[in-house]
Amino acid sequence: MVIIEIHATPGAKRESVGGEHDGRLRIKVSARAEKGRANDAIAEALARALRLPKSAVTLRSGQTSRMKRFAVDGDSDAIQERLKQLLNSD
């Protein structure tokens, strides 16, 4: 399991996963922060970016914050490598 720290931007015009904000992976989603919709969209975007099923991604903290922590199940080395690529992209 790998813990990934996210800086979330709900309600964005364009969805994206990549880049860094204060050492956290930046994820922008169009879903609004209402009734957990943005959290679900962020989890889906993270899973898609890591090339994993959505069931492998679980929100651990930050339900109502832009700063979130997700637990990701899978091959730790492959996840870390993909995360490194995502952090270095914009």
Beta strands, then each sheet from edge to edge (+ up, - down):
strand 1: 2-9
strand 2: 16-21
strand 3: 24-28
strand 4: 57-61
strand 5: 67-72
sheet 1: 2+ 3- 1- 5+ 4-
end
